[in-house]
């Protein structure tokens, strides 16, 4: 069989259904607890074997992504460094997820790059190895590498898989780019939320008991985010994901989410997304591997 030279994979978004900041470590990182919910909206990455590592970005939002600084390029180079190789690839990114939105787009792109090139370059690295490489690129990368909705602790790298009942989400991106560094370095950020002692699957109903410690500060510093919260309150209980800027509402039925979506101002970026327990990236990659290794 001819060795495959191309691969296309999705890079899904995530929502933080809650985010508790428990303490700040001496090294400046924060101990936290959060619930990562994977959803089915995604960026799309096309990989093709090439002589060098390069990236082309296709998007309709003019995000002005710098190729050399992009986590996708960093992830590809990190694989070569780890395996002492000099493989090349041309990657085309269809950028659908917002930058600075708290939905993990950059981290998911990096994780999908690690997963995809591990197969396309036939590196044979384990998921644990890929997750450890990803952790150096960003705290959210490992959850996308492992590809499952998860409860996270530590700085986000200690993951326990969780299976949640299916829910739908209305996700809205305010016209703001929230600086994660600005939020985590602010003296006003709550850093002493009591640790949760939870070792059982989460029930969606109980999530209302939890909160996002970043939310009050983000709403204070970014009026555009606060405006979206006020707008969405008529549909339910809006939540901030991560450090924002995206705000979401949970629905049991897709039809209700779509009905709320239809009432939003056309000027707002918004999506209706389905919660998934398993990343579509892993499902797609398994099919590709089965086809090409048969």
ABEGO torsion letter per residue (X at the ends): XBBBABBBBBBBBBBBABBBBABBBAAGBBBBBBBBBBBABBBBBBBBBBABBBBBBBBAAGAGBBAAABAAAAAAAAAAAAAGBABBBBBBBBBABBBGAGAGAAAAAAAAAAAAAAAAAGAGBBAAAAAAAAAAAEAAAAAAAAGBBBBBBEAGABBBBBBBBBBBBBBBBBBBBBBAAAAAABAABBAABBBBBBABBBBAAAAAABBBAAAAAAAAABAAAAAAAAAAAAAEBBBBBEAOABBBBBBABAAAAAAAAAABBAABBBBBBBBBABBAAAAAAAAAAAAAAX
